[in-house]
Amino acid sequence: MLVVVSQPLINGRFRIEGDIPASVLGFVEKEFGKENISIKNDDGDELIDPFELDFFKDFKKRETPGGNLRFYRKLVGMTQAELAERLGTSKQAVSGMENGRRSISKATAKELSKIFDVSVARFI
């Protein structure tokens, strides 16, 4: 991987080549701004940030807490009834949350984040 940073404040460019740890790449992005960084794979092809693609931005607009709940529940192979038991609620309540007919409380979102080991923000 090759990272080229072009930043006006330092009057030029510098390059980092080789296996670049994510922590180093994260620091460079934070320090110089993503717009000033060009990342290329070993073949020299420019890598594209998937989070900047239009289809991803459109997807994020349609993302809902209930949809996320359904996704993570299915990802771990859990039924609505099994999740309801873990939450101390009914299968109908879980169904309502997944389908947007019932909101997910902050307390439930915190519990879901523990169950699925993801950020609580996924369910708020």
Secondary structure, 3 states (H helix, E strand, C coil): CEEEEEEHHHCEEEEEECCCCHHHHHHHHHHHCHHHEEEECCCCCECCCHHHCHHHHHHHHHCCHHHHHHHHHHHCCCCHHHHHHHHCCCHHHHHHHHCCCCCCCHHHHHHHHHHHCCCHHHHC
